């Protein structure tokens, strides 16, 4: 959760022009949570957030996150 929180913090509240917004949509972030926050302008309540699953390898983890989001 610390990794997600740190990554999201870098993108929260960013102001975009049309050009930088379009460019940010094609960037590959570390997690789909970061992508979701960036694209949908959502704010995560980290105090209420909980870990809902763990995966042994990165690829399975990314797929699992994408499905759950």
PDB file of N, CA, C and O in Angstrom:
ATOM      1  N   UNK A   1       0.825  -1.186   0.000  1.00  0.00           N
ATOM      2  CA  UNK A   1       0.000   0.000   0.000  1.00  0.00           C
ATOM      3  C   UNK A   1       0.877   1.261   0.000  1.00  0.00           C
ATOM      4  O   UNK A   1       0.515   2.275  -0.597  1.00  0.00           O
ATOM      5  N   UNK A   2       2.023   1.189   0.670  1.00  0.00           N
ATOM      6  CA  UNK A   2       2.926   2.340   0.699  1.00  0.00           C
ATOM      7  C   UNK A   2       3.376   2.729  -0.702  1.00  0.00           C
ATOM      8  O   UNK A   2       3.456   3.911  -1.035  1.00  0.00           O
ATOM      9  N   UNK A   3       3.668   1.725  -1.514  1.00  0.00           N
ATOM     10  CA  UNK A   3       4.116   1.984  -2.881  1.00  0.00           C
ATOM     11  C   UNK A   3       3.033   2.689  -3.696  1.00  0.00           C
ATOM     12  O   UNK A   3       3.317   3.644  -4.418  1.00  0.00           O
ATOM     13  N   UNK A   4       1.794   2.217  -3.578  1.00  0.00           N
ATOM     14  CA  UNK A   4       0.681   2.841  -4.296  1.00  0.00           C
ATOM     15  C   UNK A   4       0.478   4.274  -3.813  1.00  0.00           C
ATOM     16  O   UNK A   4       0.295   5.192  -4.612  1.00  0.00           O
ATOM     17  N   UNK A   5       0.514   4.446  -2.519  1.00  0.00           N
ATOM     18  CA  UNK A   5       0.279   5.764  -1.931  1.00  0.00           C
ATOM     19  C   UNK A   5       1.328   6.772  -2.413  1.00  0.00           C
ATOM     20  O   UNK A   5       0.997   7.901  -2.774  1.00  0.00           O
ATOM     21  N   UNK A   6       2.587   6.351  -2.414  1.00  0.00           N
ATOM     22  CA  UNK A   6       3.682   7.217  -2.858  1.00  0.00           C
ATOM     23  C   UNK A   6       3.521   7.595  -4.332  1.00  0.00           C
ATOM     24  O   UNK A   6       3.689   8.757  -4.702  1.00  0.00           O
ATOM     25  N   UNK A   7       3.200   6.623  -5.155  1.00  0.00           N
ATOM     26  CA  UNK A   7       3.033   6.845  -6.591  1.00  0.00           C
ATOM     27  C   UNK A   7       1.846   7.774  -6.867  1.00  0.00           C
ATOM     28  O   UNK A   7       1.946   8.686  -7.688  1.00  0.00           O
ATOM     29  N   UNK A   8       0.732   7.542  -6.184  1.00  0.00           N
ATOM     30  CA  UNK A   8      -0.469   8.363  -6.388  1.00  0.00           C
ATOM     31  C   UNK A   8      -0.200   9.797  -5.953  1.00  0.00           C
ATOM     32  O   UNK A   8      -0.660  10.739  -6.599  1.00  0.00           O
ATOM     33  N   UNK A   9       0.539   9.968  -4.866  1.00  0.00           N
ATOM     34  CA  UNK A   9       0.825  11.303  -4.347  1.00  0.00           C
ATOM     35  C   UNK A   9       1.533  12.178  -5.388  1.00  0.00           C
ATOM     36  O   UNK A   9       1.334  13.392  -5.428  1.00  0.00           O
ATOM     37  N   UNK A  10       2.357  11.548  -6.224  1.00  0.00           N
ATOM     38  CA  UNK A  10       3.051  12.280  -7.285  1.00  0.00           C
ATOM     39  C   UNK A  10       2.089  12.840  -8.328  1.00  0.00           C
ATOM     40  O   UNK A  10       2.393  13.836  -8.985  1.00  0.00           O
ATOM     41  N   UNK A  11       0.923  12.198  -8.483  1.00  0.00           N
ATOM     42  CA  UNK A  11      -0.018  12.580  -9.535  1.00  0.00           C
ATOM     43  C   UNK A  11      -1.232  13.342  -9.024  1.00  0.00           C
ATOM     44  O   UNK A  11      -1.912  14.004  -9.808  1.00  0.00           O
ATOM     45  N   UNK A  12      -1.518  13.266  -7.737  1.00  0.00           N
ATOM     46  CA  UNK A  12      -2.700  13.921  -7.184  1.00  0.00           C
ATOM     47  C   UNK A  12      -2.620  15.430  -7.325  1.00  0.00           C
ATOM     48  O   UNK A  12      -1.574  16.033  -7.084  1.00  0.00           O
ATOM     49  N   UNK A  13      -3.710  16.021  -7.708  1.00  0.00           N
ATOM     50  CA  UNK A  13      -3.796  17.465  -7.787  1.00  0.00           C
ATOM     51  C   UNK A  13      -3.015  18.102  -8.917  1.00  0.00           C
ATOM     52  O   UNK A  13      -2.890  19.326  -8.969  1.00  0.00           O
ATOM     53  N   UNK A  14      -2.490  17.297  -9.820  1.00  0.00           N
ATOM     54  CA  UNK A  14      -1.743  17.839 -10.959  1.00  0.00           C
ATOM     55  C   UNK A  14      -2.696  18.589 -11.877  1.00  0.00           C
ATOM     56  O   UNK A  14      -3.808  18.135 -12.145  1.00  0.00           O
ATOM     57  N   UNK A  15      -2.251  19.722 -12.347  1.00  0.00           N
ATOM     58  CA  UNK A  15      -3.032  20.505 -13.309  1.00  0.00           C
ATOM     59  C   UNK A  15      -2.526  20.185 -14.705  1.00  0.00           C
ATOM     60  O   UNK A  15      -1.323  20.210 -14.962  1.00  0.00           O
ATOM     61  N   UNK A  16      -3.451  19.884 -15.601  1.00  0.00           N
ATOM     62  CA  UNK A  16      -3.082  19.506 -16.958  1.00  0.00           C
ATOM     63  C   UNK A  16      -3.629  20.500 -17.971  1.00  0.00           C
ATOM     64  O   UNK A  16      -4.735  21.020 -17.825  1.00  0.00           O
ATOM     65  N   UNK A  17      -2.831  20.750 -18.995  1.00  0.00           N
ATOM     66  CA  UNK A  17      -3.355  21.410 -20.185  1.00  0.00           C
ATOM     67  C   UNK A  17      -3.887  20.281 -21.073  1.00  0.00           C
ATOM     68  O   UNK A  17      -3.676  19.107 -20.771  1.00  0.00           O
ATOM     69  N   UNK A  18      -4.566  20.624 -22.153  1.00  0.00           N
ATOM     70  CA  UNK A  18      -5.069  19.562 -23.034  1.00  0.00           C
ATOM     71  C   UNK A  18      -3.938  18.685 -23.548  1.00  0.00           C
ATOM     72  O   UNK A  18      -4.075  17.465 -23.628  1.00  0.00           O
ATOM     73  N   UNK A  19      -2.826  19.309 -23.895  1.00  0.00           N
ATOM     74  CA  UNK A  19      -1.698  18.559 -24.445  1.00  0.00           C
ATOM     75  C   UNK A  19      -1.054  17.649 -23.399  1.00  0.00           C
ATOM     76  O   UNK A  19      -0.798  16.477 -23.674  1.00  0.00           O
ATOM     77  N   UNK A  20      -0.791  18.181 -22.197  1.00  0.00           N
ATOM     78  CA  UNK A  20      -0.150  17.352 -21.170  1.00  0.00           C
ATOM     79  C   UNK A  20      -1.102  16.274 -20.665  1.00  0.00           C
ATOM     80  O   UNK A  20      -0.660  15.194 -20.273  1.00  0.00           O
ATOM     81  N   UNK A  21      -2.403  16.555 -20.670  1.00  0.00           N
ATOM     82  CA  UNK A  21      -3.400  15.548 -20.265  1.00  0.00           C
ATOM     83  C   UNK A  21      -3.375  14.371 -21.241  1.00  0.00           C
ATOM     84  O   UNK A  21      -3.355  13.210 -20.831  1.00  0.00           O
ATOM     85  N   UNK A  22      -3.376  14.688 -22.527  1.00  0.00           N
ATOM     86  CA  UNK A  22      -3.338  13.645 -23.550  1.00  0.00           C
ATOM     87  C   UNK A  22      -2.054  12.829 -23.434  1.00  0.00           C
ATOM     88  O   UNK A  22      -2.080  11.604 -23.553  1.00  0.00           O
ATOM     89  N   UNK A  23      -0.950  13.498 -23.205  1.00  0.00           N
ATOM     90  CA  UNK A  23       0.336  12.821 -23.051  1.00  0.00           C
ATOM     91  C   UNK A  23       0.335  11.930 -21.804  1.00  0.00           C
ATOM     92  O   UNK A  23       0.874  10.824 -21.843  1.00  0.00           O
ATOM     93  N   UNK A  24      -0.262  12.393 -20.703  1.00  0.00           N
ATOM     94  CA  UNK A  24      -0.275  11.611 -19.464  1.00  0.00           C
ATOM     95  C   UNK A  24      -1.090  10.332 -19.613  1.00  0.00           C
ATOM     96  O   UNK A  24      -0.831   9.348 -18.920  1.00  0.00           O
ATOM     97  N   UNK A  25      -2.070  10.337 -20.509  1.00  0.00           N
ATOM     98  CA  UNK A  25      -2.897   9.156 -20.711  1.00  0.00           C
ATOM     99  C   UNK A  25      -2.127   8.031 -21.386  1.00  0.00           C
ATOM    100  O   UNK A  25      -2.506   6.865 -21.276  1.00  0.00           O
ATOM    101  N   UNK A  26      -1.054   8.370 -22.081  1.00  0.00           N
ATOM    102  CA  UNK A  26      -0.267   7.338 -22.749  1.00  0.00           C
ATOM    103  C   UNK A  26       0.933   6.887 -21.916  1.00  0.00           C
ATOM    104  O   UNK A  26       1.636   5.955 -22.307  1.00  0.00           O
ATOM    105  N   UNK A  27       1.180   7.539 -20.766  1.00  0.00           N
ATOM    106  CA  UNK A  27       2.284   7.154 -19.893  1.00  0.00           C
ATOM    107  C   UNK A  27       1.967   5.861 -19.165  1.00  0.00           C
ATOM    108  O   UNK A  27       0.813   5.587 -18.836  1.00  0.00           O
ATOM    109  N   UNK A  28       2.998   5.073 -18.916  1.00  0.00           N
ATOM    110  CA  UNK A  28       2.842   3.831 -18.156  1.00  0.00           C
ATOM    111  C   UNK A  28       3.233   4.105 -16.715  1.00  0.00           C
ATOM    112  O   UNK A  28       4.405   4.338 -16.420  1.00  0.00           O
ATOM    113  N   UNK A  29       2.269   4.078 -15.830  1.00  0.00           N
ATOM    114  CA  UNK A  29       2.535   4.277 -14.410  1.00  0.00           C
ATOM    115  C   UNK A  29       2.870   2.953 -13.756  1.00  0.00           C
ATOM    116  O   UNK A  29       2.725   1.892 -14.363  1.00  0.00           O
ATOM    117  N   UNK A  30       3.321   3.025 -12.509  1.00  0.00           N
ATOM    118  CA  UNK A  30       3.706   1.811 -11.794  1.00  0.00           C
ATOM    119  C   UNK A  30       2.512   0.915 -11.475  1.00  0.00           C
ATOM    120  O   UNK A  30       2.673  -0.299 -11.342  1.00  0.00           O
ATOM    121  N   UNK A  31       1.329   1.488 -11.352  1.00  0.00           N
ATOM    122  CA  UNK A  31       0.169   0.662 -11.021  1.00  0.00           C
ATOM    123  C   UNK A  31      -1.085   1.194 -11.700  1.00  0.00           C
ATOM    124  O   UNK A  31      -1.156   2.361 -12.086  1.00  0.00           O
ATOM    125  N   UNK A  32      -2.059   0.325 -11.836  1.00  0.00           N
ATOM    126  CA  UNK A  32      -3.322   0.732 -12.434  1.00  0.00           C
ATOM    127  C   UNK A  32      -4.094   1.638 -11.473  1.00  0.00           C
ATOM    128  O   UNK A  32      -4.967   2.391 -11.906  1.00  0.00           O
ATOM    129  N   UNK A  33      -3.787   1.577 -10.193  1.00  0.00           N
ATOM    130  CA  UNK A  33      -4.410   2.493  -9.241  1.00  0.00           C
ATOM    131  C   UNK A  33      -3.992   3.926  -9.566  1.00  0.00           C
ATOM    132  O   UNK A  33      -4.820   4.836  -9.567  1.00  0.00           O
ATOM    133  N   UNK A  34      -2.721   4.115  -9.839  1.00  0.00           N
ATOM    134  CA  UNK A  34      -2.218   5.439 -10.224  1.00  0.00           C
ATOM    135  C   UNK A  34      -2.869   5.897 -11.525  1.00  0.00           C
ATOM    136  O   UNK A  34      -3.267   7.055 -11.646  1.00  0.00           O
ATOM    137  N   UNK A  35      -2.978   5.005 -12.486  1.00  0.00           N
ATOM    138  CA  UNK A  35      -3.642   5.343 -13.751  1.00  0.00           C
ATOM    139  C   UNK A  35      -5.077   5.794 -13.493  1.00  0.00           C
ATOM    140  O   UNK A  35      -5.529   6.800 -14.041  1.00  0.00           O
ATOM    141  N   UNK A  36      -5.774   5.055 -12.669  1.00  0.00           N
ATOM    142  CA  UNK A  36      -7.173   5.346 -12.366  1.00  0.00           C
ATOM    143  C   UNK A  36      -7.313   6.714 -11.697  1.00  0.00           C
ATOM    144  O   UNK A  36      -8.168   7.511 -12.084  1.00  0.00           O
ATOM    145  N   UNK A  37      -6.488   6.983 -10.711  1.00  0.00           N
ATOM    146  CA  UNK A  37      -6.530   8.267 -10.010  1.00  0.00           C
ATOM    147  C   UNK A  37      -6.236   9.406 -10.979  1.00  0.00           C
ATOM    148  O   UNK A  37      -6.910  10.436 -10.956  1.00  0.00           O
ATOM    149  N   UNK A  38      -5.232   9.222 -11.829  1.00  0.00           N
ATOM    150  CA  UNK A  38      -4.838  10.264 -12.774  1.00  0.00           C
ATOM    151  C   UNK A  38      -5.921  10.537 -13.811  1.00  0.00           C
ATOM    152  O   UNK A  38      -6.206  11.693 -14.123  1.00  0.00           O
ATOM    153  N   UNK A  39      -6.515   9.496 -14.337  1.00  0.00           N
ATOM    154  CA  UNK A  39      -7.480   9.654 -15.425  1.00  0.00           C
ATOM    155  C   UNK A  39      -8.863  10.078 -14.944  1.00  0.00           C
ATOM    156  O   UNK A  39      -9.571  10.804 -15.642  1.00  0.00           O
ATOM    157  N   UNK A  40      -9.246   9.628 -13.754  1.00  0.00           N
ATOM    158  CA  UNK A  40     -10.606   9.882 -13.270  1.00  0.00           C
ATOM    159  C   UNK A  40     -10.682  10.966 -12.189  1.00  0.00           C
ATOM    160  O   UNK A  40     -11.766  11.282 -11.697  1.00  0.00           O
ATOM    161  N   UNK A  41      -9.526  11.534 -11.824  1.00  0.00           N
ATOM    162  CA  UNK A  41      -9.458  12.559 -10.780  1.00  0.00           C
ATOM    163  C   UNK A  41     -10.047  12.080  -9.445  1.00  0.00           C
ATOM    164  O   UNK A  41     -10.636  12.872  -8.710  1.00  0.00           O
ATOM    165  N   UNK A  42      -9.892  10.810  -9.136  1.00  0.00           N
ATOM    166  CA  UNK A  42     -10.399  10.283  -7.872  1.00  0.00           C
ATOM    167  C   UNK A  42      -9.386  10.528  -6.762  1.00  0.00           C
ATOM    168  O   UNK A  42      -8.178  10.562  -6.996  1.00  0.00           O
ATOM    169  N   UNK A  43      -9.899  10.696  -5.566  1.00  0.00           N
ATOM    170  CA  UNK A  43      -9.057  10.856  -4.395  1.00  0.00           C
ATOM    171  C   UNK A  43      -9.293   9.630  -3.516  1.00  0.00           C
ATOM    172  O   UNK A  43     -10.435   9.292  -3.202  1.00  0.00           O
ATOM    173  N   UNK A  44      -8.213   8.974  -3.125  1.00  0.00           N
ATOM    174  CA  UNK A  44      -8.321   7.752  -2.330  1.00  0.00           C
ATOM    175  C   UNK A  44      -8.278   8.101  -0.852  1.00  0.00           C
ATOM    176  O   UNK A  44      -7.429   8.875  -0.411  1.00  0.00           O
ATOM    177  N   UNK A  45      -9.196   7.529  -0.095  1.00  0.00           N
ATOM    178  CA  UNK A  45      -9.204   7.672   1.361  1.00  0.00           C
ATOM    179  C   UNK A  45      -8.274   6.601   1.924  1.00  0.00           C
ATOM    180  O   UNK A  45      -8.705   5.483   2.206  1.00  0.00           O
ATOM    181  N   UNK A  46      -7.008   6.943   2.084  1.00  0.00           N
ATOM    182  CA  UNK A  46      -5.996   5.967   2.498  1.00  0.00           C
ATOM    183  C   UNK A  46      -6.231   5.442   3.909  1.00  0.00           C
ATOM    184  O   UNK A  46      -5.786   4.342   4.235  1.00  0.00           O
ATOM    185  N   UNK A  47      -6.920   6.206   4.752  1.00  0.00           N
ATOM    186  CA  UNK A  47      -7.184   5.754   6.121  1.00  0.00           C
ATOM    187  C   UNK A  47      -8.150   4.562   6.135  1.00  0.00           C
ATOM    188  O   UNK A  47      -8.099   3.725   7.036  1.00  0.00           O
ATOM    189  N   UNK A  48      -9.017   4.496   5.145  1.00  0.00           N
ATOM    190  CA  UNK A  48     -10.001   3.410   5.065  1.00  0.00           C
ATOM    191  C   UNK A  48      -9.590   2.297   4.094  1.00  0.00           C
ATOM    192  O   UNK A  48     -10.266   1.272   4.003  1.00  0.00           O
ATOM    193  N   UNK A  49      -8.499   2.496   3.381  1.00  0.00           N
ATOM    194  CA  UNK A  49      -8.055   1.508   2.392  1.00  0.00           C
ATOM    195  C   UNK A  49      -7.533   0.247   3.082  1.00  0.00           C
ATOM    196  O   UNK A  49      -6.891   0.320   4.130  1.00  0.00           O
ATOM    197  N   UNK A  50      -7.818  -0.902   2.482  1.00  0.00           N
ATOM    198  CA  UNK A  50      -7.333  -2.173   3.009  1.00  0.00           C
ATOM    199  C   UNK A  50      -6.789  -3.019   1.865  1.00  0.00           C
ATOM    200  O   UNK A  50      -7.183  -2.853   0.710  1.00  0.00           O
ATOM    201  N   UNK A  51      -5.895  -3.912   2.195  1.00  0.00           N
ATOM    202  CA  UNK A  51      -5.357  -4.847   1.212  1.00  0.00           C
ATOM    203  C   UNK A  51      -6.393  -5.954   1.039  1.00  0.00           C
ATOM    204  O   UNK A  51      -6.796  -6.591   2.013  1.00  0.00           O
ATOM    205  N   UNK A  52      -6.824  -6.181  -0.207  1.00  0.00           N
ATOM    206  CA  UNK A  52      -7.854  -7.195  -0.440  1.00  0.00           C
ATOM    207  C   UNK A  52      -7.318  -8.458  -1.093  1.00  0.00           C
ATOM    208  O   UNK A  52      -8.066  -9.409  -1.317  1.00  0.00           O
ATOM    209  N   UNK A  53      -6.038  -8.471  -1.394  1.00  0.00           N
ATOM    210  CA  UNK A  53      -5.445  -9.673  -1.968  1.00  0.00           C
ATOM    211  C   UNK A  53      -3.960  -9.496  -2.198  1.00  0.00           C
ATOM    212  O   UNK A  53      -3.461  -8.376  -2.308  1.00  0.00           O
ATOM    213  N   UNK A  54      -3.268 -10.601  -2.267  1.00  0.00           N
ATOM    214  CA  UNK A  54      -1.829 -10.579  -2.541  1.00  0.00           C
ATOM    215  C   UNK A  54      -1.541 -11.608  -3.631  1.00  0.00           C
ATOM    216  O   UNK A  54      -2.157 -12.673  -3.684  1.00  0.00           O
ATOM    217  N   UNK A  55      -0.601 -11.267  -4.487  1.00  0.00           N
ATOM    218  CA  UNK A  55      -0.196 -12.160  -5.573  1.00  0.00           C
ATOM    219  C   UNK A  55       1.306 -12.390  -5.495  1.00  0.00           C
ATOM    220  O   UNK A  55       2.053 -11.526  -5.034  1.00  0.00           O
ATOM    221  N   UNK A  56       1.743 -13.557  -5.947  1.00  0.00           N
ATOM    222  CA  UNK A  56       3.148 -13.913  -5.834  1.00  0.00           C
ATOM    223  C   UNK A  56       4.030 -13.316  -6.935  1.00  0.00           C
ATOM    224  O   UNK A  56       5.234 -13.149  -6.742  1.00  0.00           O
ATOM    225  N   UNK A  57       3.438 -12.998  -8.081  1.00  0.00           N
ATOM    226  CA  UNK A  57       4.264 -12.414  -9.146  1.00  0.00           C
ATOM    227  C   UNK A  57       3.621 -11.139  -9.675  1.00  0.00           C
ATOM    228  O   UNK A  57       2.411 -10.942  -9.560  1.00  0.00           O
ATOM    229  N   UNK A  58       4.454 -10.275 -10.260  1.00  0.00           N
ATOM    230  CA  UNK A  58       4.042  -8.947 -10.708  1.00  0.00           C
ATOM    231  C   UNK A  58       2.905  -8.957 -11.731  1.00  0.00           C
ATOM    232  O   UNK A  58       1.936  -8.210 -11.594  1.00  0.00           O
ATOM    233  N   UNK A  59       3.024  -9.789 -12.735  1.00  0.00           N
ATOM    234  CA  UNK A  59       2.018  -9.819 -13.799  1.00  0.00           C
ATOM    235  C   UNK A  59       0.646 -10.198 -13.253  1.00  0.00           C
ATOM    236  O   UNK A  59      -0.352  -9.555 -13.579  1.00  0.00           O
ATOM    237  N   UNK A  60       0.594 -11.214 -12.441  1.00  0.00           N
ATOM    238  CA  UNK A  60      -0.678 -11.627 -11.831  1.00  0.00           C
ATOM    239  C   UNK A  60      -1.214 -10.522 -10.936  1.00  0.00           C
ATOM    240  O   UNK A  60      -2.423 -10.298 -10.878  1.00  0.00           O
ATOM    241  N   UNK A  61      -0.328  -9.839 -10.244  1.00  0.00           N
ATOM    242  CA  UNK A  61      -0.728  -8.734  -9.369  1.00  0.00           C
ATOM    243  C   UNK A  61      -1.377  -7.623 -10.190  1.00  0.00           C
ATOM    244  O   UNK A  61      -2.436  -7.118  -9.818  1.00  0.00           O
ATOM    245  N   UNK A  62      -0.751  -7.238 -11.304  1.00  0.00           N
ATOM    246  CA  UNK A  62      -1.297  -6.167 -12.141  1.00  0.00           C
ATOM    247  C   UNK A  62      -2.670  -6.547 -12.699  1.00  0.00           C
ATOM    248  O   UNK A  62      -3.576  -5.714 -12.733  1.00  0.00           O
ATOM    249  N   UNK A  63      -2.826  -7.773 -13.128  1.00  0.00           N
ATOM    250  CA  UNK A  63      -4.100  -8.232 -13.681  1.00  0.00           C
ATOM    251  C   UNK A  63      -5.172  -8.207 -12.578  1.00  0.00           C
ATOM    252  O   UNK A  63      -6.291  -7.741 -12.795  1.00  0.00           O
ATOM    253  N   UNK A  64      -4.811  -8.709 -11.410  1.00  0.00           N
ATOM    254  CA  UNK A  64      -5.737  -8.736 -10.286  1.00  0.00           C
ATOM    255  C   UNK A  64      -6.173  -7.322  -9.904  1.00  0.00           C
ATOM    256  O   UNK A  64      -7.356  -7.088  -9.660  1.00  0.00           O
ATOM    257  N   UNK A  65      -5.234  -6.382  -9.849  1.00  0.00           N
ATOM    258  CA  UNK A  65      -5.560  -4.997  -9.527  1.00  0.00           C
ATOM    259  C   UNK A  65      -6.495  -4.411 -10.564  1.00  0.00           C
ATOM    260  O   UNK A  65      -7.477  -3.754 -10.219  1.00  0.00           O
ATOM    261  N   UNK A  66      -6.203  -4.640 -11.813  1.00  0.00           N
ATOM    262  CA  UNK A  66      -7.026  -4.080 -12.888  1.00  0.00           C
ATOM    263  C   UNK A  66      -8.458  -4.587 -12.803  1.00  0.00           C
ATOM    264  O   UNK A  66      -9.402  -3.815 -12.970  1.00  0.00           O
ATOM    265  N   UNK A  67      -8.621  -5.858 -12.549  1.00  0.00           N
ATOM    266  CA  UNK A  67      -9.958  -6.446 -12.439  1.00  0.00           C
ATOM    267  C   UNK A  67     -10.710  -5.866 -11.253  1.00  0.00           C
ATOM    268  O   UNK A  67     -11.895  -5.548 -11.360  1.00  0.00           O
ATOM    269  N   UNK A  68     -10.027  -5.727 -10.124  1.00  0.00           N
ATOM    270  CA  UNK A  68     -10.693  -5.239  -8.911  1.00  0.00           C
ATOM    271  C   UNK A  68     -11.016  -3.747  -8.967  1.00  0.00           C
ATOM    272  O   UNK A  68     -11.998  -3.292  -8.379  1.00  0.00           O
ATOM    273  N   UNK A  69     -10.194  -3.005  -9.668  1.00  0.00           N
ATOM    274  CA  UNK A  69     -10.487  -1.573  -9.814  1.00  0.00           C
ATOM    275  C   UNK A  69     -11.665  -1.390 -10.759  1.00  0.00           C
ATOM    276  O   UNK A  69     -12.077  -0.260 -11.021  1.00  0.00           O
TER     277      UNK A  69
END
